[in-house]
Amino acid sequence: MSAPCLLEIAAGSLASALAAQEGGADRVELCGSLAEGGITPSYGTLALVRDGLRIPLYVLVRPRGGDFLYDDAEFDIMRRDIETCMRLGCDGVVIGALNADGAVDPRCAELVAAAGPLGVTFHRAIDASADLQDALERVIALGCERVLTSGGCANALLGAGAIAALVRQAAGRILVMAGAGIRADNVADVARLSGAHEFHGSARAAWRSSMRYRNPVLQDLSPDTEQTNAAQVRAMKNALASARSFFHSR
């Protein structure tokens, strides 16, 4: 682990993005609706986050929740969203799509081309692919600079061995970023077991609304939620720094 460790925070709001920056995150991935795995954020959120961040900003380009099998209209939506990201001065986009058989959709090349000079991350659609090794080669061929993965497992700690295999397969041709279920109390273990140098988490904590009136029958509309917490981000950064120092001392 000679290379520096980098922490990307998935932020679902302006407040979360600013908290990520305050806590020392190296990069923000801006998403909407994290509860369903993330979708493209609103224009207003994107514009204000871009204005407020000094660290790199990547934007999730995903038209809906659910699977990663998209029709032509949804690809058109993603192209338009990429154009918006470029106009607003974002640093990169996060894309991914599969065909019905679980292989990387060749039309992803059109999204990479549309992004032009922006950096491109291929998201965890790779974890839903039928063959991780084949999918990695196809993502490399697309020209993506990194891929986010849990190694095809429910979380990155469980998939650390598979992530390590992808790191070896990549052999420096693409960055392999470990993500899913990463927290301050396990990121050092994920780093040690996977050999990855980039890590992705949301660092969320409970956030209680200031609403005094609450209709008790509307549990599905509870004003309480979760958002990125600067202290949680800082704890993850500290854990990574400690892990890196340990590995260097061996």
SULHUNOR-V92218 format. One record per backbone hydrogen bond with DSSP energy under -0.5 kcal/mol. CO is the residue of the C=O (numbers start at 1). NH is the residue of the N-H. If there is no record, write none. Layout:
BEGIN
[[CO NH] [CO NH]]
END
This chain:
BEGIN
[[6 8] [6 199] [7 26] [7 27] [8 201] [9 11] [9 29] [11 31] [13 17] [14 18] [15 19] [16 20] [17 21] [18 22] [19 23] [20 24] [20 25] [21 24] [26 56] [27 9] [28 30] [28 58] [29 11] [30 60] [32 39] [33 36] [33 38] [34 37] [39 32] [42 46] [43 47] [44 48] [45 49] [46 50] [47 51] [48 52] [49 53] [56 28] [57 91] [57 92] [58 30] [59 94] [60 62] [62 40] [68 70] [68 98] [71 75] [72 76] [73 77] [74 78] [75 79] [76 80] [77 81] [78 82] [79 83] [80 84] [81 85] [82 86] [83 87] [84 88] [85 90] [86 89] [91 119] [92 59] [93 121] [94 61] [95 123] [97 105] [99 102] [102 130] [102 131] [103 99] [105 108] [106 109] [107 110] [107 111] [108 112] [109 113] [110 114] [111 115] [112 116] [113 116] [115 118] [119 93] [120 145] [120 146] [121 95] [121 123] [122 148] [123 126] [124 127] [124 128] [125 128] [126 129] [131 135] [132 136] [133 137] [134 138] [135 139] [136 140] [137 141] [138 142] [139 143] [139 144] [140 143] [145 175] [146 122] [147 177] [149 179] [150 153] [155 159] [157 160] [159 163] [160 164] [161 165] [162 166] [163 167] [164 168] [165 169] [166 170] [167 171] [170 173] [175 147] [175 177] [176 178] [176 197] [176 198] [177 149] [178 200] [180 156] [183 186] [183 187] [186 190] [187 191] [188 192] [189 193] [190 194] [191 195] [197 6] [198 178] [199 8] [200 180] [201 10] [203 229] [205 227] [207 209] [207 225] [214 216] [215 218] [217 219] [218 221] [219 222] [225 207] [227 205] [229 233] [230 234] [231 235] [232 236] [233 237] [234 238] [235 239] [236 240] [237 241] [238 242] [239 243] [240 244] [241 245] [242 246] [243 247] [244 248] [245 249] [246 250] [247 250]]
END
